[in-house]
Amino acid sequence: MTDVECCGGAWSRCGKYRRGYDPGAGASRSARTERLSVWRNIGVVDVEDHRGPLTNADVIQMVESKLSDVLIIHKIKNSKHKFDTSSDALVKLTQAGVKDPVIMAMMEP
């Protein structure tokens, strides 16, 4: 059985991962990350479904990780999100180094 097969079929058909099975249990963190990356690329795992919507904290984390504005905006536009765009939150985003184009993307419906 390969990493992408389960019960004789592909993970996407089996759905075992979606029911809480952790196929990376016991593996090193880098091995689990690599496996999830492969599964994500073939459309088996959607990590956001397991984490919840994108938040202000996620955007700040991406900015602090030095991701480009283009990547952050793409992530915002292609993800479920729940942003706080109150005046106080906008000030905190600006203080954290989030640039205006990213903040504008966060404010779009």
Gaussian input, Z-matrix of N, CA and C with variables (Angstrom, degrees):
# hf/3-21g

backbone

0 1
 N
 C     1     B1
 C     2     B2     1     A1
 N     3     B3     2     A2     1     D1
 C     4     B4     3     A3     2     D2
 C     5     B5     4     A4     3     D3
 N     6     B6     5     A5     4     D4
 C     7     B7     6     A6     5     D5
 C     8     B8     7     A7     6     D6
 N     9     B9     8     A8     7     D7
 C    10    B10     9     A9     8     D8
 C    11    B11    10    A10     9     D9
 N    12    B12    11    A11    10    D10
 C    13    B13    12    A12    11    D11
 C    14    B14    13    A13    12    D12
 N    15    B15    14    A14    13    D13
 C    16    B16    15    A15    14    D14
 C    17    B17    16    A16    15    D15
 N    18    B18    17    A17    16    D16
 C    19    B19    18    A18    17    D17
 C    20    B20    19    A19    18    D18
 N    21    B21    20    A20    19    D19
 C    22    B22    21    A21    20    D20
 C    23    B23    22    A22    21    D21
 N    24    B24    23    A23    22    D22
 C    25    B25    24    A24    23    D23
 C    26    B26    25    A25    24    D24
 N    27    B27    26    A26    25    D25
 C    28    B28    27    A27    26    D26
 C    29    B29    28    A28    27    D27
 N    30    B30    29    A29    28    D28
 C    31    B31    30    A30    29    D29
 C    32    B32    31    A31    30    D30
 N    33    B33    32    A32    31    D31
 C    34    B34    33    A33    32    D32
 C    35    B35    34    A34    33    D33
 N    36    B36    35    A35    34    D34
 C    37    B37    36    A36    35    D35
 C    38    B38    37    A37    36    D36
 N    39    B39    38    A38    37    D37
 C    40    B40    39    A39    38    D38
 C    41    B41    40    A40    39    D39
 N    42    B42    41    A41    40    D40
 C    43    B43    42    A42    41    D41
 C    44    B44    43    A43    42    D42
 N    45    B45    44    A44    43    D43
 C    46    B46    45    A45    44    D44
 C    47    B47    46    A46    45    D45
 N    48    B48    47    A47    46    D46
 C    49    B49    48    A48    47    D47
 C    50    B50    49    A49    48    D48
 N    51    B51    50    A50    49    D49
 C    52    B52    51    A51    50    D50
 C    53    B53    52    A52    51    D51
 N    54    B54    53    A53    52    D52
 C    55    B55    54    A54    53    D53
 C    56    B56    55    A55    54    D54
 N    57    B57    56    A56    55    D55
 C    58    B58    57    A57    56    D56
 C    59    B59    58    A58    57    D57
 N    60    B60    59    A59    58    D58
 C    61    B61    60    A60    59    D59
 C    62    B62    61    A61    60    D60
 N    63    B63    62    A62    61    D61
 C    64    B64    63    A63    62    D62
 C    65    B65    64    A64    63    D63
 N    66    B66    65    A65    64    D64
 C    67    B67    66    A66    65    D65
 C    68    B68    67    A67    66    D66
 N    69    B69    68    A68    67    D67
 C    70    B70    69    A69    68    D68
 C    71    B71    70    A70    69    D69
 N    72    B72    71    A71    70    D70
 C    73    B73    72    A72    71    D71
 C    74    B74    73    A73    72    D72
 N    75    B75    74    A74    73    D73
 C    76    B76    75    A75    74    D74
 C    77    B77    76    A76    75    D75
 N    78    B78    77    A77    76    D76
 C    79    B79    78    A78    77    D77
 C    80    B80    79    A79    78    D78
 N    81    B81    80    A80    79    D79
 C    82    B82    81    A81    80    D80
 C    83    B83    82    A82    81    D81
 N    84    B84    83    A83    82    D82
 C    85    B85    84    A84    83    D83
 C    86    B86    85    A85    84    D84
 N    87    B87    86    A86    85    D85
 C    88    B88    87    A87    86    D86
 C    89    B89    88    A88    87    D87
 N    90    B90    89    A89    88    D88
 C    91    B91    90    A90    89    D89
 C    92    B92    91    A91    90    D90
 N    93    B93    92    A92    91    D91
 C    94    B94    93    A93    92    D92
 C    95    B95    94    A94    93    D93
 N    96    B96    95    A95    94    D94
 C    97    B97    96    A96    95    D95
 C    98    B98    97    A97    96    D96
 N    99    B99    98    A98    97    D97
 C   100   B100    99    A99    98    D98
 C   101   B101   100   A100    99    D99
 N   102   B102   101   A101   100   D100
 C   103   B103   102   A102   101   D101
 C   104   B104   103   A103   102   D102
 N   105   B105   104   A104   103   D103
 C   106   B106   105   A105   104   D104
 C   107   B107   106   A106   105   D105
 N   108   B108   107   A107   106   D106
 C   109   B109   108   A108   107   D107
 C   110   B110   109   A109   108   D108
 N   111   B111   110   A110   109   D109
 C   112   B112   111   A111   110   D110
 C   113   B113   112   A112   111   D111
 N   114   B114   113   A113   112   D112
 C   115   B115   114   A114   113   D113
 C   116   B116   115   A115   114   D114
 N   117   B117   116   A116   115   D115
 C   118   B118   117   A117   116   D116
 C   119   B119   118   A118   117   D117
 N   120   B120   119   A119   118   D118
 C   121   B121   120   A120   119   D119
 C   122   B122   121   A121   120   D120
 N   123   B123   122   A122   121   D121
 C   124   B124   123   A123   122   D122
 C   125   B125   124   A124   123   D123
 N   126   B126   125   A125   124   D124
 C   127   B127   126   A126   125   D125
 C   128   B128   127   A127   126   D126
 N   129   B129   128   A128   127   D127
 C   130   B130   129   A129   128   D128
 C   131   B131   130   A130   129   D129
 N   132   B132   131   A131   130   D130
 C   133   B133   132   A132   131   D131
 C   134   B134   133   A133   132   D132
 N   135   B135   134   A134   133   D133
 C   136   B136   135   A135   134   D134
 C   137   B137   136   A136   135   D135
 N   138   B138   137   A137   136   D136
 C   139   B139   138   A138   137   D137
 C   140   B140   139   A139   138   D138
 N   141   B141   140   A140   139   D139
 C   142   B142   141   A141   140   D140
 C   143   B143   142   A142   141   D141
 N   144   B144   143   A143   142   D142
 C   145   B145   144   A144   143   D143
 C   146   B146   145   A145   144   D144
 N   147   B147   146   A146   145   D145
 C   148   B148   147   A147   146   D146
 C   149   B149   148   A148   147   D147
 N   150   B150   149   A149   148   D148
 C   151   B151   150   A150   149   D149
 C   152   B152   151   A151   150   D150
 N   153   B153   152   A152   151   D151
 C   154   B154   153   A153   152   D152
 C   155   B155   154   A154   153   D153
 N   156   B156   155   A155   154   D154
 C   157   B157   156   A156   155   D155
 C   158   B158   157   A157   156   D156
 N   159   B159   158   A158   157   D157
 C   160   B160   159   A159   158   D158
 C   161   B161   160   A160   159   D159
 N   162   B162   161   A161   160   D160
 C   163   B163   162   A162   161   D161
 C   164   B164   163   A163   162   D162
 N   165   B165   164   A164   163   D163
 C   166   B166   165   A165   164   D164
 C   167   B167   166   A166   165   D165
 N   168   B168   167   A167   166   D166
 C   169   B169   168   A168   167   D167
 C   170   B170   169   A169   168   D168
 N   171   B171   170   A170   169   D169
 C   172   B172   171   A171   170   D170
 C   173   B173   172   A172   171   D171
 N   174   B174   173   A173   172   D172
 C   175   B175   174   A174   173   D173
 C   176   B176   175   A175   174   D174
 N   177   B177   176   A176   175   D175
 C   178   B178   177   A177   176   D176
 C   179   B179   178   A178   177   D177
 N   180   B180   179   A179   178   D178
 C   181   B181   180   A180   179   D179
 C   182   B182   181   A181   180   D180
 N   183   B183   182   A182   181   D181
 C   184   B184   183   A183   182   D182
 C   185   B185   184   A184   183   D183
 N   186   B186   185   A185   184   D184
 C   187   B187   186   A186   185   D185
 C   188   B188   187   A187   186   D186
 N   189   B189   188   A188   187   D187
 C   190   B190   189   A189   188   D188
 C   191   B191   190   A190   189   D189
 N   192   B192   191   A191   190   D190
 C   193   B193   192   A192   191   D191
 C   194   B194   193   A193   192   D192
 N   195   B195   194   A194   193   D193
 C   196   B196   195   A195   194   D194
 C   197   B197   196   A196   195   D195
 N   198   B198   197   A197   196   D196
 C   199   B199   198   A198   197   D197
 C   200   B200   199   A199   198   D198
 N   201   B201   200   A200   199   D199
 C   202   B202   201   A201   200   D200
 C   203   B203   202   A202   201   D201
 N   204   B204   203   A203   202   D202
 C   205   B205   204   A204   203   D203
 C   206   B206   205   A205   204   D204
 N   207   B207   206   A206   205   D205
 C   208   B208   207   A207   206   D206
 C   209   B209   208   A208   207   D207
 N   210   B210   209   A209   208   D208
 C   211   B211   210   A210   209   D209
 C   212   B212   211   A211   210   D210
 N   213   B213   212   A212   211   D211
 C   214   B214   213   A213   212   D212
 C   215   B215   214   A214   213   D213
 N   216   B216   215   A215   214   D214
 C   217   B217   216   A216   215   D215
 C   218   B218   217   A217   216   D216
 N   219   B219   218   A218   217   D217
 C   220   B220   219   A219   218   D218
 C   221   B221   220   A220   219   D219
 N   222   B222   221   A221   220   D220
 C   223   B223   222   A222   221   D221
 C   224   B224   223   A223   222   D222
 N   225   B225   224   A224   223   D223
 C   226   B226   225   A225   224   D224
 C   227   B227   226   A226   225   D225
 N   228   B228   227   A227   226   D226
 C   229   B229   228   A228   227   D227
 C   230   B230   229   A229   228   D228
 N   231   B231   230   A230   229   D229
 C   232   B232   231   A231   230   D230
 C   233   B233   232   A232   231   D231
 N   234   B234   233   A233   232   D232
 C   235   B235   234   A234   233   D233
 C   236   B236   235   A235   234   D234
 N   237   B237   236   A236   235   D235
 C   238   B238   237   A237   236   D236
 C   239   B239   238   A238   237   D237
 N   240   B240   239   A239   238   D238
 C   241   B241   240   A240   239   D239
 C   242   B242   241   A241   240   D240
 N   243   B243   242   A242   241   D241
 C   244   B244   243   A243   242   D242
 C   245   B245   244   A244   243   D243
 N   246   B246   245   A245   244   D244
 C   247   B247   246   A246   245   D245
 C   248   B248   247   A247   246   D246
 N   249   B249   248   A248   247   D247
 C   250   B250   249   A249   248   D248
 C   251   B251   250   A250   249   D249
 N   252   B252   251   A251   250   D250
 C   253   B253   252   A252   251   D251
 C   254   B254   253   A253   252   D252
 N   255   B255   254   A254   253   D253
 C   256   B256   255   A255   254   D254
 C   257   B257   256   A256   255   D255
 N   258   B258   257   A257   256   D256
 C   259   B259   258   A258   257   D257
 C   260   B260   259   A259   258   D258
 N   261   B261   260   A260   259   D259
 C   262   B262   261   A261   260   D260
 C   263   B263   262   A262   261   D261
 N   264   B264   263   A263   262   D262
 C   265   B265   264   A264   263   D263
 C   266   B266   265   A265   264   D264
 N   267   B267   266   A266   265   D265
 C   268   B268   267   A267   266   D266
 C   269   B269   268   A268   267   D267
 N   270   B270   269   A269   268   D268
 C   271   B271   270   A270   269   D269
 C   272   B272   271   A271   270   D270
 N   273   B273   272   A272   271   D271
 C   274   B274   273   A273   272   D272
 C   275   B275   274   A274   273   D273
 N   276   B276   275   A275   274   D274
 C   277   B277   276   A276   275   D275
 C   278   B278   277   A277   276   D276
 N   279   B279   278   A278   277   D277
 C   280   B280   279   A279   278   D278
 C   281   B281   280   A280   279   D279
 N   282   B282   281   A281   280   D280
 C   283   B283   282   A282   281   D281
 C   284   B284   283   A283   282   D282
 N   285   B285   284   A284   283   D283
 C   286   B286   285   A285   284   D284
 C   287   B287   286   A286   285   D285
 N   288   B288   287   A287   286   D286
 C   289   B289   288   A288   287   D287
 C   290   B290   289   A289   288   D288
 N   291   B291   290   A290   289   D289
 C   292   B292   291   A291   290   D290
 C   293   B293   292   A292   291   D291
 N   294   B294   293   A293   292   D292
 C   295   B295   294   A294   293   D293
 C   296   B296   295   A295   294   D294
 N   297   B297   296   A296   295   D295
 C   298   B298   297   A297   296   D296
 C   299   B299   298   A298   297   D297
 N   300   B300   299   A299   298   D298
 C   301   B301   300   A300   299   D299
 C   302   B302   301   A301   300   D300
 N   303   B303   302   A302   301   D301
 C   304   B304   303   A303   302   D302
 C   305   B305   304   A304   303   D303
 N   306   B306   305   A305   304   D304
 C   307   B307   306   A306   305   D305
 C   308   B308   307   A307   306   D306
 N   309   B309   308   A308   307   D307
 C   310   B310   309   A309   308   D308
 C   311   B311   310   A310   309   D309
 N   312   B312   311   A311   310   D310
 C   313   B313   312   A312   311   D311
 C   314   B314   313   A313   312   D312
 N   315   B315   314   A314   313   D313
 C   316   B316   315   A315   314   D314
 C   317   B317   316   A316   315   D315
 N   318   B318   317   A317   316   D316
 C   319   B319   318   A318   317   D317
 C   320   B320   319   A319   318   D318
 N   321   B321   320   A320   319   D319
 C   322   B322   321   A321   320   D320
 C   323   B323   322   A322   321   D321
 N   324   B324   323   A323   322   D322
 C   325   B325   324   A324   323   D323
 C   326   B326   325   A325   324   D324

   B1=1.4584
   B2=1.5238
   B3=1.3077
   B4=1.4517
   B5=1.5184
   B6=1.3434
   B7=1.4655
   B8=1.5110
   B9=1.3404
   B10=1.4480
   B11=1.5152
   B12=1.3104
   B13=1.4570
   B14=1.5177
   B15=1.2957
   B16=1.4493
   B17=1.5197
   B18=1.2864
   B19=1.4663
   B20=1.5272
   B21=1.3284
   B22=1.4540
   B23=1.5176
   B24=1.3117
   B25=1.4661
   B26=1.5082
   B27=1.3062
   B28=1.4652
   B29=1.5225
   B30=1.3361
   B31=1.4677
   B32=1.5115
   B33=1.3135
   B34=1.4627
   B35=1.5248
   B36=1.3343
   B37=1.4640
   B38=1.5188
   B39=1.3072
   B40=1.4586
   B41=1.5255
   B42=1.3250
   B43=1.4598
   B44=1.5182
   B45=1.3369
   B46=1.4581
   B47=1.5284
   B48=1.3409
   B49=1.4653
   B50=1.5172
   B51=1.3098
   B52=1.4684
   B53=1.5227
   B54=1.3392
   B55=1.4615
   B56=1.5282
   B57=1.3429
   B58=1.4467
   B59=1.5173
   B60=1.3053
   B61=1.4539
   B62=1.5214
   B63=1.3235
   B64=1.4678
   B65=1.5202
   B66=1.3317
   B67=1.4527
   B68=1.5160
   B69=1.3245
   B70=1.4497
   B71=1.5158
   B72=1.3238
   B73=1.4543
   B74=1.5214
   B75=1.3244
   B76=1.4493
   B77=1.5217
   B78=1.3056
   B79=1.4630
   B80=1.5288
   B81=1.3147
   B82=1.4631
   B83=1.5236
   B84=1.3367
   B85=1.4628
   B86=1.5273
   B87=1.3320
   B88=1.4657
   B89=1.5240
   B90=1.3288
   B91=1.4720
   B92=1.5237
   B93=1.3419
   B94=1.4721
   B95=1.5239
   B96=1.3550
   B97=1.4615
   B98=1.5155
   B99=1.3367
   B100=1.4656
   B101=1.5243
   B102=1.3315
   B103=1.4604
   B104=1.5283
   B105=1.3484
   B106=1.4651
   B107=1.5205
   B108=1.3305
   B109=1.4580
   B110=1.5236
   B111=1.3120
   B112=1.4703
   B113=1.5183
   B114=1.3241
   B115=1.4603
   B116=1.5181
   B117=1.3406
   B118=1.4603
   B119=1.5238
   B120=1.3466
   B121=1.4611
   B122=1.5201
   B123=1.3318
   B124=1.4600
   B125=1.5277
   B126=1.3212
   B127=1.4631
   B128=1.5061
   B129=1.3333
   B130=1.4618
   B131=1.5221
   B132=1.3324
   B133=1.4554
   B134=1.5218
   B135=1.3079
   B136=1.4562
   B137=1.5183
   B138=1.3284
   B139=1.4518
   B140=1.5192
   B141=1.3135
   B142=1.4593
   B143=1.5243
   B144=1.3144
   B145=1.4536
   B146=1.5178
   B147=1.3331
   B148=1.4514
   B149=1.5185
   B150=1.3204
   B151=1.4519
   B152=1.5136
   B153=1.2815
   B154=1.4514
   B155=1.5130
   B156=1.3246
   B157=1.4686
   B158=1.5292
   B159=1.3210
   B160=1.4622
   B161=1.5298
   B162=1.3215
   B163=1.4652
   B164=1.5317
   B165=1.3274
   B166=1.4624
   B167=1.5291
   B168=1.3245
   B169=1.4721
   B170=1.5236
   B171=1.3308
   B172=1.4658
   B173=1.5245
   B174=1.3272
   B175=1.4680
   B176=1.5235
   B177=1.3222
   B178=1.4727
   B179=1.5235
   B180=1.3264
   B181=1.4624
   B182=1.5306
   B183=1.3330
   B184=1.4591
   B185=1.5311
   B186=1.3445
   B187=1.4692
   B188=1.5272
   B189=1.3257
   B190=1.4656
   B191=1.5296
   B192=1.3310
   B193=1.4685
   B194=1.5244
   B195=1.3171
   B196=1.4735
   B197=1.5316
   B198=1.3447
   B199=1.4579
   B200=1.5225
   B201=1.3114
   B202=1.4664
   B203=1.5297
   B204=1.3221
   B205=1.4683
   B206=1.5202
   B207=1.3273
   B208=1.4728
   B209=1.5277
   B210=1.3309
   B211=1.4702
   B212=1.5242
   B213=1.3144
   B214=1.4671
   B215=1.5299
   B216=1.3168
   B217=1.4682
   B218=1.5240
   B219=1.3394
   B220=1.4696
   B221=1.5292
   B222=1.3304
   B223=1.4605
   B224=1.5306
   B225=1.3219
   B226=1.4682
   B227=1.5270
   B228=1.3311
   B229=1.4645
   B230=1.5222
   B231=1.3315
   B232=1.4587
   B233=1.5181
   B234=1.3209
   B235=1.4572
   B236=1.5240
   B237=1.3160
   B238=1.4586
   B239=1.5181
   B240=1.3178
   B241=1.4492
   B242=1.5230
   B243=1.3232
   B244=1.4600
   B245=1.5314
   B246=1.3357
   B247=1.4564
   B248=1.5158
   B249=1.3192
   B250=1.4528
   B251=1.5232
   B252=1.3229
   B253=1.4712
   B254=1.5327
   B255=1.3220
   B256=1.4642
   B257=1.5286
   B258=1.3008
   B259=1.4695
   B260=1.5240
   B261=1.3268
   B262=1.4674
   B263=1.5244
   B264=1.3203
   B265=1.4662
   B266=1.5254
   B267=1.3306
   B268=1.4624
   B269=1.5314
   B270=1.3257
   B271=1.4703
   B272=1.5324
   B273=1.3360
   B274=1.4718
   B275=1.5299
   B276=1.3219
   B277=1.4686
   B278=1.5215
   B279=1.3271
   B280=1.4648
   B281=1.5286
   B282=1.3290
   B283=1.4683
   B284=1.5310
   B285=1.3291
   B286=1.4635
   B287=1.5331
   B288=1.3392
   B289=1.4579
   B290=1.5166
   B291=1.3317
   B292=1.4616
   B293=1.5300
   B294=1.3256
   B295=1.4740
   B296=1.5247
   B297=1.3339
   B298=1.4641
   B299=1.5338
   B300=1.3435
   B301=1.4779
   B302=1.5372
   B303=1.3328
   B304=1.4745
   B305=1.5237
   B306=1.3301
   B307=1.4659
   B308=1.5332
   B309=1.3126
   B310=1.4739
   B311=1.5336
   B312=1.3098
   B313=1.4735
   B314=1.5272
   B315=1.3312
   B316=1.4676
   B317=1.5284
   B318=1.3324
   B319=1.4609
   B320=1.5256
   B321=1.3285
   B322=1.4674
   B323=1.5168
   B324=1.3350
   B325=1.4678
   B326=1.5172
   A1=108.19
   A2=118.30
   A3=121.75
   A4=110.05
   A5=115.65
   A6=120.29
   A7=113.12
   A8=117.62
   A9=119.76
   A10=112.58
   A11=116.90
   A12=118.91
   A13=110.52
   A14=115.28
   A15=121.13
   A16=107.42
   A17=116.82
   A18=121.07
   A19=111.26
   A20=116.74
   A21=119.85
   A22=114.25
   A23=119.13
   A24=120.78
   A25=110.81
   A26=116.95
   A27=121.22
   A28=109.88
   A29=116.22
   A30=120.75
   A31=111.74
   A32=116.84
   A33=119.35
   A34=111.15
   A35=117.14
   A36=119.46
   A37=111.47
   A38=116.38
   A39=120.74
   A40=111.69
   A41=116.17
   A42=119.74
   A43=113.76
   A44=118.07
   A45=120.90
   A46=110.89
   A47=117.43
   A48=120.61
   A49=110.47
   A50=116.48
   A51=120.13
   A52=112.16
   A53=116.82
   A54=120.02
   A55=111.68
   A56=117.59
   A57=119.76
   A58=115.04
   A59=119.67
   A60=121.67
   A61=109.28
   A62=118.23
   A63=121.43
   A64=109.10
   A65=117.27
   A66=120.32
   A67=112.56
   A68=118.02
   A69=120.98
   A70=113.10
   A71=117.76
   A72=120.78
   A73=109.97
   A74=115.72
   A75=120.78
   A76=113.61
   A77=118.31
   A78=121.64
   A79=109.18
   A80=116.29
   A81=119.68
   A82=109.13
   A83=115.30
   A84=119.06
   A85=111.27
   A86=117.46
   A87=119.79
   A88=111.27
   A89=117.01
   A90=119.98
   A91=110.53
   A92=116.96
   A93=119.84
   A94=110.20
   A95=117.11
   A96=121.00
   A97=110.54
   A98=116.38
   A99=120.12
   A100=110.76
   A101=117.43
   A102=121.47
   A103=110.39
   A104=117.10
   A105=120.08
   A106=110.78
   A107=116.54
   A108=120.15
   A109=110.90
   A110=116.70
   A111=120.82
   A112=109.60
   A113=117.59
   A114=120.52
   A115=111.14
   A116=116.31
   A117=120.10
   A118=109.78
   A119=116.67
   A120=121.15
   A121=112.79
   A122=117.73
   A123=119.22
   A124=111.77
   A125=116.30
   A126=120.49
   A127=115.20
   A128=117.73
   A129=120.19
   A130=111.23
   A131=117.28
   A132=121.44
   A133=109.61
   A134=116.57
   A135=121.94
   A136=106.35
   A137=116.65
   A138=121.43
   A139=112.03
   A140=118.17
   A141=120.12
   A142=112.14
   A143=117.46
   A144=119.23
   A145=111.14
   A146=117.02
   A147=121.22
   A148=112.06
   A149=118.23
   A150=122.57
   A151=113.31
   A152=118.56
   A153=121.07
   A154=110.84
   A155=116.65
   A156=120.51
   A157=112.09
   A158=114.74
   A159=123.14
   A160=108.80
   A161=117.46
   A162=121.63
   A163=110.53
   A164=115.74
   A165=121.40
   A166=110.54
   A167=116.45
   A168=120.74
   A169=110.93
   A170=117.52
   A171=120.78
   A172=110.84
   A173=116.73
   A174=120.65
   A175=109.81
   A176=117.20
   A177=120.57
   A178=110.11
   A179=117.16
   A180=120.78
   A181=111.06
   A182=117.30
   A183=120.31
   A184=110.95
   A185=117.00
   A186=120.96
   A187=109.71
   A188=117.06
   A189=121.27
   A190=111.81
   A191=116.65
   A192=121.57
   A193=111.73
   A194=115.91
   A195=122.84
   A196=114.02
   A197=117.28
   A198=119.19
   A199=108.09
   A200=116.70
   A201=119.80
   A202=110.29
   A203=115.60
   A204=120.60
   A205=110.95
   A206=116.26
   A207=120.32
   A208=110.55
   A209=116.80
   A210=120.01
   A211=111.67
   A212=116.35
   A213=120.12
   A214=110.46
   A215=117.06
   A216=121.25
   A217=110.05
   A218=116.96
   A219=120.50
   A220=110.32
   A221=116.81
   A222=121.64
   A223=110.18
   A224=116.54
   A225=121.16
   A226=110.64
   A227=116.28
   A228=120.46
   A229=112.75
   A230=117.92
   A231=120.93
   A232=113.20
   A233=116.79
   A234=121.07
   A235=110.40
   A236=114.36
   A237=118.54
   A238=105.48
   A239=116.69
   A240=118.68
   A241=111.48
   A242=113.57
   A243=121.36
   A244=106.07
   A245=115.13
   A246=121.18
   A247=111.33
   A248=114.71
   A249=121.71
   A250=105.88
   A251=116.31
   A252=119.96
   A253=111.15
   A254=115.79
   A255=119.81
   A256=108.58
   A257=116.91
   A258=121.33
   A259=111.42
   A260=116.83
   A261=120.40
   A262=111.69
   A263=115.96
   A264=120.01
   A265=111.13
   A266=117.26
   A267=120.58
   A268=111.12
   A269=116.61
   A270=120.70
   A271=109.51
   A272=117.03
   A273=120.97
   A274=110.98
   A275=116.74
   A276=120.11
   A277=110.35
   A278=116.69
   A279=121.41
   A280=110.40
   A281=116.98
   A282=121.07
   A283=111.26
   A284=117.15
   A285=121.50
   A286=111.81
   A287=116.66
   A288=119.80
   A289=115.05
   A290=117.39
   A291=120.72
   A292=107.58
   A293=115.96
   A294=120.47
   A295=111.30
   A296=115.26
   A297=122.14
   A298=114.52
   A299=120.01
   A300=118.25
   A301=112.85
   A302=116.27
   A303=120.41
   A304=109.99
   A305=116.10
   A306=120.49
   A307=109.60
   A308=117.18
   A309=120.33
   A310=110.48
   A311=117.36
   A312=120.82
   A313=110.36
   A314=116.36
   A315=120.37
   A316=111.26
   A317=117.08
   A318=120.97
   A319=112.80
   A320=117.58
   A321=120.16
   A322=109.94
   A323=116.90
   A324=119.01
   A325=113.18
   D1=130.10
   D2=179.37
   D3=-89.08
   D4=172.17
   D5=-179.81
   D6=-60.29
   D7=-25.55
   D8=-175.21
   D9=-102.31
   D10=7.53
   D11=179.33
   D12=-116.03
   D13=149.80
   D14=-179.39
   D15=-153.40
   D16=138.38
   D17=176.01
   D18=52.15
   D19=31.93
   D20=178.57
   D21=83.37
   D22=0.57
   D23=-179.59
   D24=-139.46
   D25=176.82
   D26=-179.53
   D27=-70.09
   D28=152.89
   D29=179.04
   D30=-54.60
   D31=-38.07
   D32=-176.76
   D33=-64.15
   D34=-30.72
   D35=178.02
   D36=-82.20
   D37=-35.62
   D38=-176.44
   D39=-72.23
   D40=-45.49
   D41=-179.84
   D42=78.06
   D43=5.39
   D44=-176.55
   D45=-60.74
   D46=-37.22
   D47=179.82
   D48=-62.55
   D49=-39.53
   D50=-178.87
   D51=-67.26
   D52=-20.20
   D53=-179.65
   D54=-90.94
   D55=12.05
   D56=173.85
   D57=103.76
   D58=0.04
   D59=177.45
   D60=-70.36
   D61=131.37
   D62=178.99
   D63=-104.58
   D64=97.02
   D65=-177.83
   D66=-68.56
   D67=-12.24
   D68=-179.98
   D69=-94.97
   D70=2.22
   D71=-178.09
   D72=-57.79
   D73=131.16
   D74=178.57
   D75=88.69
   D76=-14.61
   D77=179.85
   D78=-87.09
   D79=159.15
   D80=176.98
   D81=-66.22
   D82=160.66
   D83=-178.60
   D84=-60.19
   D85=-41.93
   D86=-179.65
   D87=-65.17
   D88=-36.34
   D89=177.77
   D90=-67.07
   D91=-41.59
   D92=178.56
   D93=-64.42
   D94=-42.75
   D95=179.79
   D96=-62.13
   D97=-44.23
   D98=179.62
   D99=-63.95
   D100=-41.96
   D101=-179.86
   D102=-63.45
   D103=-44.61
   D104=178.65
   D105=-63.98
   D106=-36.69
   D107=178.16
   D108=-62.37
   D109=-43.26
   D110=178.28
   D111=-64.29
   D112=-45.58
   D113=-179.26
   D114=-63.48
   D115=-39.25
   D116=178.74
   D117=-62.21
   D118=-41.97
   D119=-178.44
   D120=-65.21
   D121=-29.90
   D122=179.86
   D123=-96.36
   D124=5.86
   D125=173.29
   D126=83.37
   D127=17.34
   D128=-178.33
   D129=-85.43
   D130=-38.81
   D131=-174.95
   D132=-119.83
   D133=131.51
   D134=171.25
   D135=-112.73
   D136=100.36
   D137=-173.35
   D138=-58.43
   D139=-34.44
   D140=-178.53
   D141=-60.91
   D142=-33.00
   D143=179.00
   D144=-61.06
   D145=-24.47
   D146=-177.60
   D147=-95.48
   D148=-18.61
   D149=-175.80
   D150=-101.95
   D151=-26.25
   D152=-175.15
   D153=101.10
   D154=-176.60
   D155=-176.57
   D156=-71.43
   D157=157.89
   D158=176.71
   D159=-68.63
   D160=137.69
   D161=-177.77
   D162=-124.54
   D163=175.00
   D164=176.34
   D165=-56.15
   D166=-42.01
   D167=-179.49
   D168=-61.11
   D169=-37.51
   D170=177.83
   D171=-64.48
   D172=-41.43
   D173=179.06
   D174=-64.74
   D175=-44.34
   D176=178.67
   D177=-61.21
   D178=-40.61
   D179=178.11
   D180=-61.94
   D181=-41.61
   D182=178.77
   D183=-65.14
   D184=-39.88
   D185=178.20
   D186=-64.43
   D187=-45.71
   D188=179.89
   D189=-65.01
   D190=-25.35
   D191=177.72
   D192=-83.72
   D193=1.91
   D194=176.50
   D195=68.81
   D196=28.45
   D197=172.13
   D198=-70.37
   D199=148.69
   D200=-179.69
   D201=-70.59
   D202=155.68
   D203=177.56
   D204=-59.06
   D205=-36.74
   D206=-179.75
   D207=-60.76
   D208=-44.13
   D209=179.00
   D210=-66.54
   D211=-42.35
   D212=-179.41
   D213=-63.71
   D214=-44.28
   D215=179.54
   D216=-63.36
   D217=-41.31
   D218=177.76
   D219=-61.01
   D220=-43.26
   D221=179.11
   D222=-62.05
   D223=-43.53
   D224=179.77
   D225=-61.18
   D226=-46.23
   D227=-176.35
   D228=-70.22
   D229=-21.95
   D230=-175.84
   D231=-111.61
   D232=18.94
   D233=-178.76
   D234=-131.25
   D235=154.10
   D236=168.32
   D237=-70.04
   D238=141.85
   D239=-178.30
   D240=-147.54
   D241=156.93
   D242=176.92
   D243=-142.74
   D244=88.42
   D245=-175.89
   D246=-97.61
   D247=145.00
   D248=171.09
   D249=-93.53
   D250=113.01
   D251=-179.52
   D252=-113.89
   D253=29.68
   D254=174.80
   D255=-67.64
   D256=165.69
   D257=-179.86
   D258=-56.49
   D259=-45.72
   D260=179.55
   D261=-61.38
   D262=-41.51
   D263=-179.92
   D264=-66.24
   D265=-38.64
   D266=178.27
   D267=-63.90
   D268=-38.77
   D269=177.17
   D270=-63.46
   D271=-44.27
   D272=-179.89
   D273=-64.15
   D274=-39.79
   D275=177.81
   D276=-61.90
   D277=-45.29
   D278=-179.82
   D279=-63.60
   D280=-42.52
   D281=178.85
   D282=-64.45
   D283=-28.39
   D284=179.61
   D285=-81.68
   D286=-4.03
   D287=177.13
   D288=95.53
   D289=10.10
   D290=177.68
   D291=-74.23
   D292=126.27
   D293=-175.94
   D294=-81.43
   D295=158.52
   D296=-176.32
   D297=-53.40
   D298=-43.95
   D299=-179.64
   D300=-60.32
   D301=-34.83
   D302=177.62
   D303=-68.91
   D304=-44.98
   D305=179.73
   D306=-62.28
   D307=-40.12
   D308=177.96
   D309=-62.29
   D310=-40.43
   D311=177.54
   D312=-63.52
   D313=-36.32
   D314=178.72
   D315=-67.01
   D316=-28.73
   D317=-176.75
   D318=-85.24
   D319=-14.23
   D320=179.08
   D321=-71.70
   D322=145.07
   D323=-179.39
   D324=-68.51

